[in-house]
Amino acid sequence: MPHVLSPAGETLVALLVALAIDLAFGDPSNRYHPVAWIGRLLAAGTRWLCRGSPAALLSGGAVVTIGVAALAGGTGALVSALAARLGAGGPLLEALALTSLLSFRGLAGAARSVAADLGRGDLPAARRAVGYHLVSRPTAGLDEGHVASATIESVAENLTDSVVAPVCFFLAGGLAGAAVYRVINTADSMFGYNTGPLEYFGKTAARVDDLLSFFPARIAGLSLVAGAALAGESARGALATLRRDRCRTESPNAGWTMAAMAGALGVALEKPTHYRLGAGALPTVSDIERSVRVLRAAAAASLVLMVAASLVGRKLLGLSS
């Protein structure tokens, strides 16, 4: 079939349609969700290879992480090759594949679910919801302020993981790039911890995720400053807190978005014994909805920035035709 648009135009259409599908319908059930399939493959590899000496654990983690990433990247490349043969229908196929690698509506919905539980005064349900949907830390002993904090921290950090980085890698490397990123990020969230055998098994996933998320996290952090202004929050506070507190987290990337969000809302985001970002009090339930509004505006700002950068890059490299 003939192509109606230029390659750059087809990429942009696929991206916009993917975002529209995500906003309209959210995530599919785990049975049909490629990221859930990725998680099951990673879990199976962990059961098989997470054992033995530190050297065996390190190599086993590398095999699982790189192997699943290669499989996902290859699948993405095959889908893109098929899309190229479909002509005008190709961008729709790519959009259907890409939307499964994004999670904006799901992220906002999870945050609002926690807020709804807190709003009803059901702290145990809020603890369960934030632990199930958003964070991996223990939540059974969290008070209301720390439940709200964990929720807002996840909203901020997942602007990078669930929106900005997948879009960055799609624009730079097509579906293959976005799929590889999603595998690495999922692997890091599953076993990139400094505890027990995972200290060695998850090292490859953790280090590669730090590397791949480096630029997207900074784009996301600065987009949150713009998003704060667009949402009627404090852009000045976001920028000041970003500059002061971005290095207080163990991750070289998470602090960029969490500090910016803390400053935008004028609250403190705290993981006890690990970090405290921002100079205000702990957030309340109403601050969760404020964070979602900032997230929405920041996502729009980051999209404009990334698409513009992609178009300029294609032009400079002679790839726009």
Secondary structure as a PSIPRED ss2 file (coil, helix, strand):
# PSIPRED VFORMAT (PSIPRED V4.0)

   1 M C   1.000  0.000  0.000
   2 P C   1.000  0.000  0.000
   3 H C   1.000  0.000  0.000
   4 V C   1.000  0.000  0.000
   5 L C   1.000  0.000  0.000
   6 S C   1.000  0.000  0.000
   7 P H   0.000  1.000  0.000
   8 A H   0.000  1.000  0.000
   9 G H   0.000  1.000  0.000
  10 E H   0.000  1.000  0.000
  11 T H   0.000  1.000  0.000
  12 L H   0.000  1.000  0.000
  13 V H   0.000  1.000  0.000
  14 A H   0.000  1.000  0.000
  15 L H   0.000  1.000  0.000
  16 L H   0.000  1.000  0.000
  17 V H   0.000  1.000  0.000
  18 A H   0.000  1.000  0.000
  19 L H   0.000  1.000  0.000
  20 A H   0.000  1.000  0.000
  21 I H   0.000  1.000  0.000
  22 D H   0.000  1.000  0.000
  23 L H   0.000  1.000  0.000
  24 A H   0.000  1.000  0.000
  25 F H   0.000  1.000  0.000
  26 G C   1.000  0.000  0.000
  27 D C   1.000  0.000  0.000
  28 P C   1.000  0.000  0.000
  29 S C   1.000  0.000  0.000
  30 N H   0.000  1.000  0.000
  31 R H   0.000  1.000  0.000
  32 Y H   0.000  1.000  0.000
  33 H C   1.000  0.000  0.000
  34 P H   0.000  1.000  0.000
  35 V H   0.000  1.000  0.000
  36 A H   0.000  1.000  0.000
  37 W H   0.000  1.000  0.000
  38 I H   0.000  1.000  0.000
  39 G H   0.000  1.000  0.000
  40 R H   0.000  1.000  0.000
  41 L H   0.000  1.000  0.000
  42 L H   0.000  1.000  0.000
  43 A H   0.000  1.000  0.000
  44 A H   0.000  1.000  0.000
  45 G H   0.000  1.000  0.000
  46 T H   0.000  1.000  0.000
  47 R H   0.000  1.000  0.000
  48 W H   0.000  1.000  0.000
  49 L H   0.000  1.000  0.000
  50 C C   1.000  0.000  0.000
  51 R C   1.000  0.000  0.000
  52 G C   1.000  0.000  0.000
  53 S C   1.000  0.000  0.000
  54 P H   0.000  1.000  0.000
  55 A H   0.000  1.000  0.000
  56 A H   0.000  1.000  0.000
  57 L H   0.000  1.000  0.000
  58 L H   0.000  1.000  0.000
  59 S H   0.000  1.000  0.000
  60 G H   0.000  1.000  0.000
  61 G H   0.000  1.000  0.000
  62 A H   0.000  1.000  0.000
  63 V H   0.000  1.000  0.000
  64 V H   0.000  1.000  0.000
  65 T H   0.000  1.000  0.000
  66 I H   0.000  1.000  0.000
  67 G H   0.000  1.000  0.000
  68 V H   0.000  1.000  0.000
  69 A H   0.000  1.000  0.000
  70 A H   0.000  1.000  0.000
  71 L H   0.000  1.000  0.000
  72 A H   0.000  1.000  0.000
  73 G H   0.000  1.000  0.000
  74 G H   0.000  1.000  0.000
  75 T H   0.000  1.000  0.000
  76 G H   0.000  1.000  0.000
  77 A H   0.000  1.000  0.000
  78 L H   0.000  1.000  0.000
  79 V H   0.000  1.000  0.000
  80 S H   0.000  1.000  0.000
  81 A H   0.000  1.000  0.000
  82 L H   0.000  1.000  0.000
  83 A H   0.000  1.000  0.000
  84 A H   0.000  1.000  0.000
  85 R H   0.000  1.000  0.000
  86 L C   1.000  0.000  0.000
  87 G H   0.000  1.000  0.000
  88 A H   0.000  1.000  0.000
  89 G H   0.000  1.000  0.000
  90 G H   0.000  1.000  0.000
  91 P H   0.000  1.000  0.000
  92 L H   0.000  1.000  0.000
  93 L H   0.000  1.000  0.000
  94 E H   0.000  1.000  0.000
  95 A H   0.000  1.000  0.000
  96 L H   0.000  1.000  0.000
  97 A H   0.000  1.000  0.000
  98 L H   0.000  1.000  0.000
  99 T H   0.000  1.000  0.000
 100 S C   1.000  0.000  0.000
 101 L C   1.000  0.000  0.000
 102 L C   1.000  0.000  0.000
 103 S C   1.000  0.000  0.000
 104 F H   0.000  1.000  0.000
 105 R H   0.000  1.000  0.000
 106 G H   0.000  1.000  0.000
 107 L H   0.000  1.000  0.000
 108 A H   0.000  1.000  0.000
 109 G H   0.000  1.000  0.000
 110 A H   0.000  1.000  0.000
 111 A H   0.000  1.000  0.000
 112 R H   0.000  1.000  0.000
 113 S H   0.000  1.000  0.000
 114 V H   0.000  1.000  0.000
 115 A H   0.000  1.000  0.000
 116 A H   0.000  1.000  0.000
 117 D H   0.000  1.000  0.000
 118 L H   0.000  1.000  0.000
 119 G H   0.000  1.000  0.000
 120 R C   1.000  0.000  0.000
 121 G C   1.000  0.000  0.000
 122 D C   1.000  0.000  0.000
 123 L H   0.000  1.000  0.000
 124 P H   0.000  1.000  0.000
 125 A H   0.000  1.000  0.000
 126 A H   0.000  1.000  0.000
 127 R H   0.000  1.000  0.000
 128 R H   0.000  1.000  0.000
 129 A H   0.000  1.000  0.000
 130 V H   0.000  1.000  0.000
 131 G H   0.000  1.000  0.000
 132 Y H   0.000  1.000  0.000
 133 H H   0.000  1.000  0.000
 134 L C   1.000  0.000  0.000
 135 V C   1.000  0.000  0.000
 136 S C   1.000  0.000  0.000
 137 R C   1.000  0.000  0.000
 138 P C   1.000  0.000  0.000
 139 T C   1.000  0.000  0.000
 140 A C   1.000  0.000  0.000
 141 G C   1.000  0.000  0.000
 142 L C   1.000  0.000  0.000
 143 D C   1.000  0.000  0.000
 144 E H   0.000  1.000  0.000
 145 G H   0.000  1.000  0.000
 146 H H   0.000  1.000  0.000
 147 V H   0.000  1.000  0.000
 148 A H   0.000  1.000  0.000
 149 S H   0.000  1.000  0.000
 150 A H   0.000  1.000  0.000
 151 T H   0.000  1.000  0.000
 152 I H   0.000  1.000  0.000
 153 E H   0.000  1.000  0.000
 154 S H   0.000  1.000  0.000
 155 V H   0.000  1.000  0.000
 156 A H   0.000  1.000  0.000
 157 E H   0.000  1.000  0.000
 158 N H   0.000  1.000  0.000
 159 L H   0.000  1.000  0.000
 160 T H   0.000  1.000  0.000
 161 D H   0.000  1.000  0.000
 162 S H   0.000  1.000  0.000
 163 V H   0.000  1.000  0.000
 164 V H   0.000  1.000  0.000
 165 A H   0.000  1.000  0.000
 166 P H   0.000  1.000  0.000
 167 V H   0.000  1.000  0.000
 168 C H   0.000  1.000  0.000
 169 F H   0.000  1.000  0.000
 170 F H   0.000  1.000  0.000
 171 L H   0.000  1.000  0.000
 172 A H   0.000  1.000  0.000
 173 G H   0.000  1.000  0.000
 174 G H   0.000  1.000  0.000
 175 L H   0.000  1.000  0.000
 176 A H   0.000  1.000  0.000
 177 G H   0.000  1.000  0.000
 178 A H   0.000  1.000  0.000
 179 A H   0.000  1.000  0.000
 180 V H   0.000  1.000  0.000
 181 Y H   0.000  1.000  0.000
 182 R H   0.000  1.000  0.000
 183 V H   0.000  1.000  0.000
 184 I H   0.000  1.000  0.000
 185 N H   0.000  1.000  0.000
 186 T H   0.000  1.000  0.000
 187 A H   0.000  1.000  0.000
 188 D H   0.000  1.000  0.000
 189 S H   0.000  1.000  0.000
 190 M H   0.000  1.000  0.000
 191 F H   0.000  1.000  0.000
 192 G C   1.000  0.000  0.000
 193 Y C   1.000  0.000  0.000
 194 N C   1.000  0.000  0.000
 195 T C   1.000  0.000  0.000
 196 G C   1.000  0.000  0.000
 197 P C   1.000  0.000  0.000
 198 L H   0.000  1.000  0.000
 199 E H   0.000  1.000  0.000
 200 Y H   0.000  1.000  0.000
 201 F H   0.000  1.000  0.000
 202 G C   1.000  0.000  0.000
 203 K H   0.000  1.000  0.000
 204 T H   0.000  1.000  0.000
 205 A H   0.000  1.000  0.000
 206 A H   0.000  1.000  0.000
 207 R H   0.000  1.000  0.000
 208 V H   0.000  1.000  0.000
 209 D H   0.000  1.000  0.000
 210 D H   0.000  1.000  0.000
 211 L H   0.000  1.000  0.000
 212 L H   0.000  1.000  0.000
 213 S C   1.000  0.000  0.000
 214 F H   0.000  1.000  0.000
 215 F H   0.000  1.000  0.000
 216 P H   0.000  1.000  0.000
 217 A H   0.000  1.000  0.000
 218 R H   0.000  1.000  0.000
 219 I H   0.000  1.000  0.000
 220 A H   0.000  1.000  0.000
 221 G H   0.000  1.000  0.000
 222 L H   0.000  1.000  0.000
 223 S H   0.000  1.000  0.000
 224 L H   0.000  1.000  0.000
 225 V H   0.000  1.000  0.000
 226 A H   0.000  1.000  0.000
 227 G H   0.000  1.000  0.000
 228 A H   0.000  1.000  0.000
 229 A H   0.000  1.000  0.000
 230 L H   0.000  1.000  0.000
 231 A C   1.000  0.000  0.000
 232 G C   1.000  0.000  0.000
 233 E C   1.000  0.000  0.000
 234 S C   1.000  0.000  0.000
 235 A H   0.000  1.000  0.000
 236 R H   0.000  1.000  0.000
 237 G H   0.000  1.000  0.000
 238 A H   0.000  1.000  0.000
 239 L H   0.000  1.000  0.000
 240 A H   0.000  1.000  0.000
 241 T H   0.000  1.000  0.000
 242 L H   0.000  1.000  0.000
 243 R H   0.000  1.000  0.000
 244 R H   0.000  1.000  0.000
 245 D H   0.000  1.000  0.000
 246 R C   1.000  0.000  0.000
 247 C C   1.000  0.000  0.000
 248 R C   1.000  0.000  0.000
 249 T C   1.000  0.000  0.000
 250 E C   1.000  0.000  0.000
 251 S C   1.000  0.000  0.000
 252 P C   1.000  0.000  0.000
 253 N C   1.000  0.000  0.000
 254 A H   0.000  1.000  0.000
 255 G H   0.000  1.000  0.000
 256 W H   0.000  1.000  0.000
 257 T H   0.000  1.000  0.000
 258 M H   0.000  1.000  0.000
 259 A H   0.000  1.000  0.000
 260 A H   0.000  1.000  0.000
 261 M H   0.000  1.000  0.000
 262 A H   0.000  1.000  0.000
 263 G H   0.000  1.000  0.000
 264 A H   0.000  1.000  0.000
 265 L H   0.000  1.000  0.000
 266 G C   1.000  0.000  0.000
 267 V C   1.000  0.000  0.000
 268 A C   1.000  0.000  0.000
 269 L E   0.000  0.000  1.000
 270 E E   0.000  0.000  1.000
 271 K E   0.000  0.000  1.000
 272 P C   1.000  0.000  0.000
 273 T C   1.000  0.000  0.000
 274 H C   1.000  0.000  0.000
 275 Y E   0.000  0.000  1.000
 276 R E   0.000  0.000  1.000
 277 L E   0.000  0.000  1.000
 278 G C   1.000  0.000  0.000
 279 A C   1.000  0.000  0.000
 280 G C   1.000  0.000  0.000
 281 A C   1.000  0.000  0.000
 282 L C   1.000  0.000  0.000
 283 P C   1.000  0.000  0.000
 284 T C   1.000  0.000  0.000
 285 V H   0.000  1.000  0.000
 286 S H   0.000  1.000  0.000
 287 D H   0.000  1.000  0.000
 288 I H   0.000  1.000  0.000
 289 E H   0.000  1.000  0.000
 290 R H   0.000  1.000  0.000
 291 S H   0.000  1.000  0.000
 292 V H   0.000  1.000  0.000
 293 R H   0.000  1.000  0.000
 294 V H   0.000  1.000  0.000
 295 L H   0.000  1.000  0.000
 296 R H   0.000  1.000  0.000
 297 A H   0.000  1.000  0.000
 298 A H   0.000  1.000  0.000
 299 A H   0.000  1.000  0.000
 300 A H   0.000  1.000  0.000
 301 A H   0.000  1.000  0.000
 302 S H   0.000  1.000  0.000
 303 L H   0.000  1.000  0.000
 304 V H   0.000  1.000  0.000
 305 L H   0.000  1.000  0.000
 306 M H   0.000  1.000  0.000
 307 V H   0.000  1.000  0.000
 308 A H   0.000  1.000  0.000
 309 A H   0.000  1.000  0.000
 310 S H   0.000  1.000  0.000
 311 L H   0.000  1.000  0.000
 312 V H   0.000  1.000  0.000
 313 G H   0.000  1.000  0.000
 314 R H   0.000  1.000  0.000
 315 K H   0.000  1.000  0.000
 316 L H   0.000  1.000  0.000
 317 L H   0.000  1.000  0.000
 318 G C   1.000  0.000  0.000
 319 L C   1.000  0.000  0.000
 320 S C   1.000  0.000  0.000
 321 S C   1.000  0.000  0.000
